[in-house]
Structures are given as structure tokens and as C-alpha cells.
């Protein structure tokens, strides 16, 4: 709808100023490589906030030898001038074409764009870490060698640093634009005398410069009759109102705080509420030594930016006129609007100019007047402008390969969450230093609260990286891949039946632990190897069943501690060989039951020490000594009781000795010697007979003792 002026006196004064003299015509000039022999026949151009500019210019020259091919990638200027006031658009020529010859002139077309356009021709895939959006823009421009001393940053907010900023198969321009759009930062090109293009990054209204006018007054909204005025005016003014959202709520998943809701407790007013669940929030303030979680997020700022972006286009004005000084990113004062709406912000301008007199002249010798017009799009200056999110965010449709980074080629470079640093194969050109590798979460086969799998990729491993939601800024390691450098643990295809796990010592890959499952038919096997120690912990029962043989080889010591009972059942035979010494200590009772025969062989000496000892032999006991001696040493008493017979047989002699008294039995006879006496006693009614050849000594109860012999000597 059209807006009519509300201050008639002010408007009448402006109309009087505009009608004092005819408006001088605008003239155009073009210069490339400091050569101004090309004249402007016509042009059309558009410039807008966060878009840059592009002018298509038709040129003519009387020098037929000149060609437009020399324009390409050269600095050029288009100047629009009226009544001593000029506006110059500086840039580079991105395209030029030869239009042939007409009216004695060589014709050409050139497309003028800002230096920033060069970023659209630079495609790359790379990773930046721990940067703000503005720091990212500076870095990309520095690497492209653009705007070295012609970049102005006018950002008042404290911008968050982002863990990952991944450029993925996109131009440098799209990469920078989408991050600036996300942070609500607009950019535009300001043309300054002596400096040319100046790239401005801004998030507030301070950088907006006033639109220069011929008389220094606000631009008059004069209506269709403005063509006859002596001042630059607007001939039409159209307001457009747009319905917009009433609230913006953004949320995302913080994997360090799974239950965290950035919108908890926030009101959700209105019916046009924009809710973005997977909104690509960025989390920061990671605590490396305490909670190991993020403490910051940009949910509040992103919600505010979405609201400001929607509101900045809720009231838009479109005007047509001939104000030559107009450019995107200017503060425009308009005469003929309400007081609160006189100050406008120019967000886009379309320029067109035509100078037909370059090729033809009027019959009376007077040149046709050059014609210039523009269309401007603006918003009220009180509205905060935010760029639209129009640059597509790249999406990764599959996994990418990367190499695990770390200071040690074999040690895991990780932190408490098991994340690792990786470098993608497409980020191997060396522009980013080693620290530019990013920490990436690692998928495990099972992950619970203090339980699950833990396999941390090592430096030098080739890993497959997927991306959450296809977002290149959210990588996640999903597996590892064998390569020509990192060969399989098993020799394939020879051992194709084997599956398993083999680890490697941190400083020596030849040292490893291993668990192998061999599924070769009729040779199935499970193999477990511990490079050094193997520990088992069973909190309850441990049952092992072996269907056939079991062999255990221990290279050093074997120790067992059993809290209670120990039972061994051997179905057949048991063989036990101790090469050294054997000590067995039983603190209570020791019972050995042998149902068959028992043979005990002691090659050396045997010593038995007991408080008391009882040996019971059911039938026969034999103790043969192959060689050597047998000694029985009893400290006090030795008693032997035999139910029937005792036979003691010696090959040489038998001696019974008490002190100096002894009884000797040998091959020569019996020698009995008493220290004081020798007494032979019998029971009552018993007889005592001593026979030797013809000698006899008999003592019978109540009888006479007779001594018979060849010679009998009795001494007393």
C-alpha cells in the first residue's frame, strides 16, 4: 500500500527545493586496468546485504583493436555521476563477451562483481576447530589473500567458539556465508575512494552510513511527477506487511547432558511458534577436569536471532526513483513519510542506466539524455536486520575415511569420553596445523552407565566416520578399516576361518593380547593369549567342563588359595612328579585311604616325626630294606605286641642291649652277659632246661638240679 506524507508544510518546502532547477542527467563511466576508452552504453546491477553485488555492463569503444578478453579477472570501476556527485562501484570482471561491431563501435559486455566473488570459485573440504564465525571468515579470507587490510568487523556481541567448523564439498563463499547467517552477521561492500572495496561484517546498526544526496537533504517522496523535479526523488513507495512467527524455540541433543532441555521453563506463546528440534545448536564451555560436560549452549541466542530475522522482514518497503547515491547497507532518510518511519535501512538496490547517445546522435546535434533509475528495498531503521538463512548447509550422504591423530603413533589420544582426534583424508593438504584435528565420539557396540565395550582407536588407524543427521559438524567414528599399511591380524585368505581380537602393546606392536575363534571344520578352536598377565575374577561359582584331555603348562610358579574345601576326583590314574622339594602342611587331620596296594619309594632318607603314631595292618606287613640300615629311635618306651608269633631273622647277628648288659645271637651261638647277674626264672611248675651237646642243666619244680659234663667248674 502507498503511504502519504503527514507533514504538509515540510513536504511543500521539499517540493519547492526540488522544482527550482532541472535535474542534471546522470553520466556513466567505466575503467578497467586504468583504461577509460570503453564507454557505458547501458547497465543493470543489483546489490544487497549479505549478497554482494553484480553489474552487467554493455560497453562500446571506437578502438576496433580492443577486445574484452583482457578484462577477465581484472580490477574495474563503474562510476555513476550527477552534478559533481559520484558513486563508484569497484570490483573485478568475472565475465566478458564480445558483442561485435555496430555504428562504428566495438561492443562488449562485462560482468562486475566484488572480490568476494572469488571465494565462490574456491571449492574445498577442510576442518577448522575452536573458532567463532568471524574468526572463520578472517581465516578463509586470509588463505584466499583477499581484503588483507580492507576488512572491517563491527560486531558487538560475544560470539561463541565452535568445536567443529567443517567445510564440505562447498565453495569458500558458501562456507563463510552460512556461518555468518547462522550468527546473524550481515556483510556488505562499501566503496571508498583510494581503497576500493571495503568488506564490512556487522551485527548492529552502527555501520550504516547516510545515503548521500545532491542537496544534502532527505530524499523526497514526490510521486510520478518526480521526473520533472530538480532533485533526486522517489516516484513510488509501496509498503508490504508480512505475517511472521510469534516465538522461536530451538533445541538439540547435548550428549554430555542427555536430559538437558535448553527450553525448560520457557513460555510458548502464540499460534505461529517455530519449533526446531534438531536445530544444529552448538555447545561450549566443556569442562575437561571436572564434570566432563558442556556448560554453555547458544539456544537463547539462536532463538533470538530467528525472531529478529523474521521480524526484520515483517514490514518491507519497495520504492522506485533516481537516487544515484543509493547502496545496500545505507541509512536512508525519506521526506514524506511518518516521523517514526523516515529513517530506513536499505537492504537491496537495483540500478539501471542507459546512454544511447554513445552510439547515436540526434539530428539537431544534441545527444539523447542519459537515463538512470533504481528500485530500492528497505525496512524501518528501528528494525534490527538479520540475514536470511538461505545458504544451504551441506549434508554428508555417507561415511568418510579419516586417520586417527596423536603425538604417539601407537598410543590412544583420547579423553574421558573415549573421543579421538582424526584428520579426514580430504584435509591432508597441510594448510591446517596438527591441532586442527577434532575430537570425535566413537561408536561402541554397547555403551551403558559404567558398562559396555571400550575399544579406543589408536593413532595411525584408518577409521570410518559418519555424521549425525548428515551434519558435517557432527562427525562420529563408526568403525575402523584395514589398509595397505595396517594389515589384517590374520594372514588372509589362508586363515579365513579365523575370527577374533588382537590388541597391540602401546610401544611395540609385536607384543599383543589375542582372542581367536577358529571355525575350520573338525579343527574348531578358541585361542586366548595374554602377552604378560591374565587375571580372572569370579564372584560366585566357576564351572569348567572339558570333554577330553586338559593340559596345563606353567613356566614358573603355581599358587592356589582356597577359602574352604578342595575336592579332586580322578576317574582313573593320577601321576604327580615333583622335580624339587615338596612341602605339605595339614593343620588338622590328614586321612589317606588306599583301596588297593600302596607303594612308597624314598630314594634318599625318610624321617617321620609324630606326637603319637598308630599303624594297623590287617594281614601281613613287610618292610624289606634293599640296602643300608634301619634305625628305630624311641625317646621313651617302645612296645610291640603280636597276637601269635614273632620271628626276627638276621643274616649275621641279633643283639639285645641295655647298658653293658646284652644278649648276642650270631652264627657262633648265644652270648648273654649281665652287668651284675643273669637270672633265669620260670613260672611255678615250669621247668628250665639248658641243653648243649652232652651238657644239661635242668631245673624242675621240686626237683634236683643236675650238672653233667666233662668238666664242671663252679666258682663263687
C-alpha positions in Angstrom: 0.0 0.0 0.0 1.1 3.6 -0.6 2.0 5.8 2.4 1.0 9.5 2.1 3.0 12.3 3.7 1.8 13.5 7.1 3.6 16.9 7.3 2.3 19.2 4.5 4.5 22.1 5.4 7.6 20.0 5.4 6.6 18.4 2.1 5.8 21.8 0.5 9.3 23.0 1.4 10.9 19.9 -0.2 8.8 20.3 -3.3 9.9 23.9 -3.7 13.5 22.9 -3.4 13.1 20.2 -6.0 11.4 22.5 -8.5 14.0 25.3 -8.5 16.0 23.9 -11.5 16.0 21.0 -13.9 17.8 17.8 -12.5 21.1 17.3 -14.3 21.3 14.0 -16.1 23.4 11.1 -14.8 26.5 10.1 -16.7 28.3 6.8 -16.5 31.9 5.8 -17.0 33.8 2.5 -16.9 37.5 2.0 -16.2 39.4 -1.3 -16.4 43.2 -1.6 -16.0 43.2 2.2 -15.7 41.9 2.3 -19.3 38.8 4.5 -19.8 38.4 4.2 -23.5 35.3 2.0 -23.1 32.1 3.9 -22.8 29.0 2.7 -21.0 26.1 2.0 -23.3 23.8 0.5 -20.6 24.0 -1.4 -17.4 21.9 -3.3 -14.9 23.0 -4.2 -11.4 21.8 -5.4 -8.1 23.4 -5.2 -4.7 22.0 -6.4 -1.4 23.0 -7.1 2.2 24.7 -10.4 2.7 24.7 -11.0 -1.1 27.3 -8.6 -2.6 26.6 -7.1 -6.0 26.7 -7.9 -9.7 26.5 -5.4 -12.6 26.1 -6.4 -16.2 27.5 -3.6 -18.3 27.4 -3.1 -22.1 30.3 -1.2 -23.4 31.4 0.5 -26.6 34.7 1.8 -27.9 35.8 3.4 -31.2 39.1 1.5 -31.0 38.3 -1.6 -33.0 41.6 -3.2 -32.0 40.5 -3.5 -28.4 38.9 -6.7 -27.2 37.1 -7.6 -24.0 39.1 -10.8 -23.3 41.7 -8.7 -21.4 39.0 -7.7 -18.9 38.8 -11.1 -17.2 39.8 -11.2 -13.6 40.9 -7.6 -13.7 40.0 -4.7 -11.4 37.4 -2.4 -12.8 35.2 0.5 -11.8 31.7 1.7 -12.7 31.0 5.3 -11.9 27.6 6.9 -11.8 27.9 10.7 -11.7 25.4 13.5 -11.4 26.0 17.2 -10.9 29.5 16.7 -9.5 28.4 13.9 -7.1 29.5 10.4 -8.0 29.3 6.9 -6.7 31.9 4.4 -7.8 31.4 0.7 -7.7 34.7 -1.2 -7.5 35.2 -4.8 -8.3 36.6 -7.4 -10.6 35.4 -8.5 -14.0 34.2 -12.2 -13.8 33.0 -12.5 -17.4 33.3 -10.6 -20.6 31.9 -11.2 -24.1 32.4 -9.6 -27.5 29.2 -8.3 -29.0 30.6 -7.4 -32.3 30.6 -4.1 -34.1 27.8 -1.6 -34.5 27.7 2.1 -35.7 31.5 2.1 -35.9 31.9 0.9 -32.3 33.2 -2.4 -31.0 30.7 -3.6 -28.4 31.3 -5.8 -25.4 29.6 -6.9 -22.2 31.4 -7.1 -18.8 30.1 -8.5 -15.5 31.4 -6.7 -12.5 31.4 -8.4 -9.1 33.1 -7.9 -5.8 36.4 -9.5 -5.0 34.4 -11.7 -2.6 33.1 -13.5 -5.6 36.4 -15.2 -6.0 35.5 -17.3 -2.9 32.7 -18.8 -5.0 35.3 -20.3 -7.3 37.3 -21.9 -4.5 35.8 -25.3 -3.5 37.3 -27.2 -0.7 36.8 -29.7 2.2 38.6 -28.9 5.4 38.2 -28.7 9.1 38.5 -25.6 11.4 38.4 -26.1 15.1 37.6 -23.8 18.1 36.7 -20.6 16.2 34.0 -18.1 16.0 32.2 -17.3 12.8 34.1 -14.0 12.4 37.4 -15.8 13.1 36.5 -18.3 10.5 35.7 -15.5 7.9 39.1 -13.9 8.6 40.9 -17.2 8.2 39.3 -18.0 4.9 39.9 -14.6 3.5 43.5 -14.7 4.6 44.0 -18.1 2.9 42.4 -16.6 -0.3 44.6 -13.5 0.0 41.5 -11.2 -0.1 40.7 -7.9 1.7 44.0 -8.1 3.6 43.7 -4.5 5.0 40.1 -3.8 3.8 38.1 -5.9 6.2 36.1 -4.1 8.9 34.5 -6.1 11.7 31.8 -4.3 13.6 30.3 -7.0 15.8 29.2 -6.1 19.3 28.1 -9.5 20.6 30.4 -12.0 22.1 30.3 -14.8 19.6 30.6 -18.5 20.7 33.6 -20.6 19.7 32.6 -23.8 17.9 34.3 -27.1 18.3 33.9 -28.0 14.6 33.5 -25.9 11.6 33.7 -28.2 8.6 33.8 -27.1 5.0 32.5 -30.0 3.0 32.4 -30.0 -0.8 31.3 -26.4 -1.0 32.7 -23.1 -2.0 34.6 -20.9 0.4 31.8 -18.3 -0.1 29.0 -20.6 0.8 31.0 -21.8 3.8 31.5 -18.4 5.2 28.1 -17.1 4.3 26.2 -19.9 6.1 28.1 -19.4 9.3 27.6 -15.6 9.2 23.9 -16.2 8.5 23.7 -18.6 11.4 25.3 -16.0 13.8 23.1 -13.1 12.5 26.0 -11.2 11.0 25.5 -9.4 7.7 28.1 -8.3 5.3 28.2 -5.7 2.5 30.7 -4.0 0.4 31.4 -0.3 0.9 33.2 1.6 -1.8 35.8 4.1 -0.6 37.9 6.5 -2.6 41.5 5.3 -2.6 40.7 2.0 -1.0 38.2 0.5 -3.4 36.2 -2.3 -1.9 35.9 -2.5 1.9 34.2 -5.6 3.2 32.1 -4.9 6.3 30.9 -7.5 8.8 28.3 -6.2 11.2 25.5 -7.3 13.6 24.1 -3.9 14.6 23.1 -0.5 13.1 26.2 1.5 13.7 28.0 0.9 10.4 25.1 2.1 8.3 26.2 5.3 6.6 23.7 8.0 5.4 22.8 7.9 1.8 24.5 10.9 0.1 22.1 13.2 -1.8 22.8 16.1 -4.2 21.4 18.7 -1.8 22.2 17.0 1.5 18.5 16.8 2.4 16.4 13.7 2.8 15.1 12.1 -0.4 11.7 13.4 -1.4 8.8 11.1 -2.0 7.4 13.1 -4.9 5.2 10.6 -6.7 5.0 10.1 -10.5 5.7 13.8 -11.2 9.2 13.4 -9.6 10.7 13.0 -13.1 10.3 16.8 -13.6 11.9 17.8 -10.3 15.4 19.3 -9.9 16.2 16.9 -7.0 16.6 13.1 -6.9 13.3 11.7 -5.7 11.3 8.6 -5.2 8.4 8.3 -7.6 6.7 5.4 -5.9 6.6 3.9 -2.4 5.0 0.5 -1.6 4.7 -1.0 1.9 4.3 -4.7 2.4 3.4 -6.3 5.7 4.1 -9.9 6.3 2.8 -12.3 9.0 5.6 -13.7 11.0 6.3 -16.1 13.8 5.3 -15.2 17.4 8.0 -17.3 19.0 11.0 -19.4 18.1 12.2 -22.4 20.1 15.3 -24.2 19.2 16.6 -27.4 20.9 19.2 -30.0 20.3 20.7 -33.1 21.9 23.7 -32.5 24.3 25.3 -35.9 24.5 27.2 -34.9 27.6 23.9 -34.0 29.3 21.3 -36.3 27.8 18.4 -34.9 29.9 19.2 -31.3 29.3 16.4 -29.2 27.8 17.5 -25.7 26.8 13.9 -24.5 26.6 12.8 -25.8 30.0 10.6 -23.3 31.8 10.2 -21.0 28.7 6.8 -19.9 27.6 5.5 -20.9 24.2 3.1 -18.0 23.4 1.2 -17.5 20.2 0.0 -19.8 17.5 2.8 -19.3 15.0 5.6 -20.8 17.0 8.6 -22.2 15.2 10.0 -25.3 16.9 13.2 -26.7 15.7 14.2 -29.9 17.5 17.4 -30.8 15.6 18.4 -27.2 15.1 22.1 -27.6 15.0 22.8 -25.9 18.3 26.4 -25.6 19.3 27.6 -26.4 22.8 30.6 -25.0 24.5 32.3 -24.5 27.9 33.5 -28.1 28.0 34.9 -28.9 31.5 37.9 -31.2 30.9 38.8 -31.8 34.5 35.5 -31.8 36.4 32.1 -32.6 35.0 33.4 -33.5 31.6 30.3 -31.9 30.1 29.3 -28.8 28.3 28.0 -25.9 30.3 27.0 -23.5 27.6 24.8 -23.5 24.5 23.5 -21.0 22.0 19.8 -21.9 22.3 18.8 -18.5 23.6 20.8 -16.5 21.1 19.7 -18.7 18.2 16.0 -18.3 19.2 16.5 -14.5 19.4 18.3 -14.4 16.0 15.4 -16.4 14.4 12.9 -14.0 15.9 14.9 -10.9 14.8 15.4 -12.3 11.3 11.6 -12.9 10.9 10.7 -9.5 12.3 13.2 -7.6 10.2 11.1 -8.5 7.1 7.7 -8.1 8.7 7.5 -4.6 7.2 9.3 -4.0 3.9 9.1 -1.0 1.6 9.8 -1.0 -2.1 10.4 2.3 -3.9 11.4 3.4 -7.3 13.4 6.6 -8.1 16.6 8.0 -9.4 18.8 8.5 -6.3 22.3 7.8 -7.7 24.0 7.5 -4.3 21.9 4.6 -3.1 23.7 1.4 -2.0 22.9 -1.6 0.2 23.8 -1.0 3.9 22.9 2.7 4.0 20.7 4.6 6.2 18.1 6.4 4.1 16.1 9.5 5.2 12.8 9.9 3.3 10.8 13.1 3.2 7.1 12.4 3.1 6.8 9.5 5.5 5.7 9.4 9.1 8.2 10.7 11.6 9.0 7.2 13.0 9.4 5.8 9.5 11.6 8.5 7.9 14.8 6.6 8.8 15.0 3.5 6.6 17.7 0.8 6.1 18.5 0.0 2.5 18.7 -3.8 2.2 18.8 -4.1 -1.6 19.0 -1.8 -4.6 18.6 -2.5 -8.3 20.3 0.0 -10.7 19.7 0.5 -14.4 21.2 3.0 -16.7 21.1 3.7 -20.5 23.2 6.1 -22.6 22.1 5.7 -26.2 24.0 8.8 -27.3 27.2 6.7 -27.1 26.2 5.2 -30.4 23.8 7.7 -32.0 23.2 11.4 -32.1 20.1 13.5 -32.6 19.6 15.2 -36.0 19.9 18.6 -34.4 23.3 17.6 -32.9 22.1 17.3 -29.4 22.7 14.0 -27.6 19.9 11.9 -26.1 19.8 12.3 -22.4 21.3 9.5 -20.3 18.6 7.8 -18.3 19.1 6.3 -14.8 16.6 4.6 -12.5 16.7 2.4 -9.5 14.5 0.2 -7.3 15.2 0.1 -3.6 14.1 -2.3 -0.9 14.3 -1.1 2.6 13.0 -1.7 6.2 12.4 0.7 9.0 15.6 1.7 10.7 14.3 0.7 14.1 14.1 -2.9 13.0 17.2 -5.0 13.6 18.3 -6.6 10.3 19.4 -10.2 10.3 20.3 -12.1 7.1 18.1 -14.8 5.9 19.4 -18.4 6.2 19.4 -19.1 2.5 22.8 -20.7 2.0 22.3 -24.5 2.1 24.0 -26.4 4.9 25.9 -29.2 3.3 24.9 -32.8 4.1 27.1 -35.8 4.1 25.3 -38.7 2.5 27.7 -41.5 3.6 30.7 -42.2 5.7 34.1 -40.6 5.2 37.5 -42.0 5.8 39.9 -40.4 8.3 43.1 -41.1 10.1 43.4 -41.1 13.9 45.8 -38.4 15.0 48.0 -38.4 18.1 51.5 -37.5 19.3 52.4 -41.1 19.7 51.9 -43.4 16.7 50.6 -46.2 18.8 49.1 -44.6 21.9 45.4 -43.6 22.0 45.0 -39.8 22.1 41.7 -39.6 23.9 39.8 -38.2 26.9 37.3 -39.4 29.5 34.5 -39.9 26.9 36.8 -42.0 24.7 36.8 -39.5 21.8 39.7 -39.4 19.5 41.2 -36.8 17.2 41.1 -37.6 13.5 42.1 -36.0 10.2 40.0 -36.5 7.2 41.7 -37.7 4.0 40.4 -34.6 2.2 42.0 -32.4 4.9 45.5 -33.6 4.3 47.0 -30.7 2.3 48.8 -29.3 5.3 47.1 -25.9 5.4 45.7 -26.7 8.8 48.3 -27.5 11.6 48.1 -30.7 13.5 46.0 -29.2 16.2 43.2 -28.7 13.7 42.2 -32.4 14.1 38.9 -32.5 16.0 37.8 -34.7 18.9 35.2 -37.1 17.6 33.0 -39.5 19.6 33.5 -43.2 18.9 30.6 -45.7 18.5 30.9 -48.7 20.7 29.0 -52.0 20.2 27.5 -51.5 23.7 27.6 -48.3 25.9 25.8 -48.1 29.2 26.2 -46.5 32.6 29.7 -47.7 33.5 29.3 -50.8 31.4 29.8 -51.7 27.7 32.6 -52.1 25.2 35.7 -50.0 25.3 37.9 -50.0 22.2 39.7 -46.7 21.6 41.2 -46.3 18.1 44.9 -45.7 18.1 46.9 -43.1 16.3 47.5 -44.2 12.7 44.4 -46.2 12.4 42.1 -45.7 9.4 38.5 -45.1 10.6 35.1 -44.7 9.0 33.4 -41.5 10.1 29.6 -41.0 9.8 27.8 -37.7 10.6 24.8 -37.3 12.9 21.9 -36.1 10.7 24.3 -35.7 7.8 25.7 -32.6 9.5 29.5 -32.3 8.7 30.0 -30.5 12.0 28.8 -33.6 13.9 31.2 -36.5 13.0 31.2 -39.8 14.8 33.6 -42.7 14.3 31.6 -45.9 13.4 34.4 -48.3 12.7 38.0 -49.0 11.7 39.3 -50.2 8.3 42.4 -52.3 7.4 44.6 -50.7 4.8 47.8 -51.5 2.9 49.7 -50.0 5.9 47.5 -51.5 8.6 47.3 -55.2 7.6 44.8 -57.8 9.0 45.8 -59.5 12.2 45.4 -62.9 10.4 47.0 -64.0 7.2 44.2 -63.9 4.7 42.8 -65.8 2.9 44.8 -68.6 4.4 43.2 -68.2 7.8 39.8 -67.2 6.5 38.2 -69.4 9.1 39.5 -67.4 12.0 37.8 -64.5 13.8 38.9 -62.7 16.8 40.5 -59.8 18.6 44.2 -58.9 18.7 45.5 -55.9 20.6 48.9 -54.4 20.5 51.2 -53.1 23.2 51.5 -49.3 23.1 55.2 -49.2 22.3 55.6 -52.5 20.5 53.1 -54.0 18.0 54.8 -57.3 18.2 53.6 -57.7 21.7 49.9 -58.3 21.9 46.9 -60.0 23.6 44.6 -62.1 21.5 41.3 -63.9 21.4 40.8 -66.1 18.3 37.9 -68.2 17.2 38.9 -70.8 14.6 35.9 -72.3 12.8 37.7 -74.7 10.4 35.6 -77.8 10.2 36.8 -80.6 12.7 39.5 -78.2 13.9 37.4 -75.7 15.7 39.3 -73.9 18.4 39.2 -70.9 20.8 42.6 -69.4 21.5 43.4 -66.9 24.2 46.7 -65.3 24.6 47.9 -62.9 27.2 51.2 -61.1 26.4 52.0 -60.8 30.1 49.4 -61.4 32.8 46.0 -63.0 32.8 43.6 -62.3 35.6 40.2 -64.0 36.2 37.6 -62.8 38.8 34.6 -65.0 39.5 32.4 -63.6 42.3 30.3 -66.8 42.6 30.8 -70.2 41.0 33.2 -71.2 38.3 32.4 -74.3 36.3 34.7 -75.7 33.7 33.8 -78.8 31.7 36.4 -80.5 29.5 35.1 -83.3 27.3 38.5 -84.8 26.6 42.1 -84.0 27.7 43.3 -81.0 29.6 47.0 -80.0 29.7 48.3 -77.1 31.7 51.9 -75.9 31.4 53.3 -73.4 33.9 56.7 -71.9 33.2 57.3 -70.6 36.7 55.4 -70.9 39.9 51.8 -72.1 40.6 49.9 -70.9 43.7 46.4 -71.6 44.8 44.5 -70.2 47.7 41.2 -71.9 48.6 38.9 -70.4 51.2 37.2 -73.6 52.2 37.3 -77.2 50.8 39.2 -78.6 47.9 37.9 -81.8 46.3 39.5 -83.7 43.4 38.0 -86.8 41.8 40.2 -88.7 39.4 38.3 -91.4 37.4 41.4 -93.5 36.7 45.1 -92.8 37.4 46.9 -89.9 38.8 50.6 -89.2 38.2 52.4 -86.5 40.0 56.1 -85.6 39.6 57.9 -83.1 41.8 61.4 -82.3 40.4 62.5 -80.5 43.6 61.1 -80.4 47.1 57.6 -80.9 48.3 56.1 -79.4 51.4 52.6 -80.3 52.6 51.2 -78.8 55.7 47.9 -80.0 57.2 46.8 -78.0 60.2 44.2 -80.5 61.3 43.6 -84.2 60.2 45.1 -86.0 57.3 43.4 -89.2 56.1 44.6 -91.3 53.2 42.6 -94.3 52.1 44.0 -96.7 49.5 41.7 -99.4 48.4 44.3 -101.4 46.6 48.1 -101.6 47.1 50.3 -98.8 48.1 53.9 -98.5 47.2 56.1 -95.7 48.6 59.6 -95.4 47.4 62.1 -93.0 49.1 65.4 -92.8 47.2 67.1 -90.8 50.0 66.2 -90.7 53.6 62.8 -90.7 55.2 62.0 -89.1 58.5 58.7 -89.3 60.3 58.0 -87.1 63.3 54.7 -87.5 65.1 53.3 -86.8 68.6 52.0 -90.3 68.5 51.6 -92.9 65.8 49.5 -95.9 65.3 49.9 -98.3 62.5 47.3 -101.0 61.9 48.0 -103.8 59.4 45.1 -106.1 58.6 47.1 -109.1 57.5 50.8 -109.0 56.7 53.3 -106.2 57.0 56.7 -106.5 55.3 59.4 -103.8 55.4 62.2 -105.0 53.2 65.4 -102.9 53.0 67.2 -103.3 49.8 70.4 -102.0 51.2 71.6 -99.9 54.1 70.3 -99.7 57.6 67.1 -99.2 59.5 67.1 -97.4 62.8 64.1 -97.0 65.1 64.8 -94.4 67.8 62.1 -94.1 70.5 62.6 -91.5 73.1 60.8 -93.3 76.0 59.1 -96.6 75.5 58.8 -99.0 72.6 56.2 -101.7 73.0 55.5 -104.4 70.4 52.5 -106.8 70.8 51.9 -109.7 68.5 48.9 -111.9 68.6 50.7 -115.1 67.8 54.3 -115.4 66.5 57.2 -113.1 66.2 60.1 -114.1 64.1 63.3 -112.0 63.9 65.8 -113.2 61.4 69.2 -111.7 60.9 71.9 -112.8 58.5 74.8 -112.1 60.9 73.7 -111.4 64.4 71.0 -110.1 66.7 71.9 -108.0 69.7 69.7 -107.0 72.6 71.5 -104.5 74.7 70.7 -102.5 77.8 73.7 -100.5 79.1 76.6 -103.0 79.3 74.3 -106.0 79.6 73.5 -107.6 76.3 72.3 -110.7 74.5 74.1 -111.6 71.4 72.9 -114.2 68.9 75.2 -114.9 66.0 76.4 -117.9 64.0 78.7 -119.0 66.9 75.9 -119.1 69.4 74.3 -117.1 72.1 76.2 -114.8 74.4 74.4 -113.5 77.4 76.1 -111.1 79.6 74.8 -109.4 82.7 76.5 -106.4 84.3 75.7 -107.8 87.8 73.8 -111.0 87.4 72.0 -113.2 84.9 68.7 -114.6 86.2 66.7 -117.3 84.5 63.3 -117.6 86.0 60.3 -119.8 85.2 56.8 -119.9 86.3 55.8 -122.2 89.1 55.7 -125.8 88.0 57.7 -124.8 84.9 60.9 -126.4 84.0 64.2 -124.8 83.0 66.3 -126.8 80.6 69.6 -125.8 79.1 71.0 -128.3 76.6 74.3 -128.2 74.8 75.7 -131.4 73.3 76.2 -133.7 76.3 75.8 -131.0 78.9 72.5 -130.4 80.5 71.1 -128.1 83.2 67.6 -128.7 84.3 65.5 -127.0 87.0 62.2 -128.7 87.6 59.8 -127.7 90.3 60.7 -129.6 93.5 63.5 -131.5 91.7 67.2 -131.6 92.0 69.4 -129.6 89.6 71.9 -131.8 88.0 75.0 -130.7 86.2 76.5 -133.1 83.8 79.6 -132.5 81.7 83.1 -133.5 81.0 84.3 -130.7 83.2 82.2 -128.6 85.5 83.6 -125.6 87.3 81.6 -123.8 89.9 83.2 -120.6 91.2 81.8 -118.4 93.8 
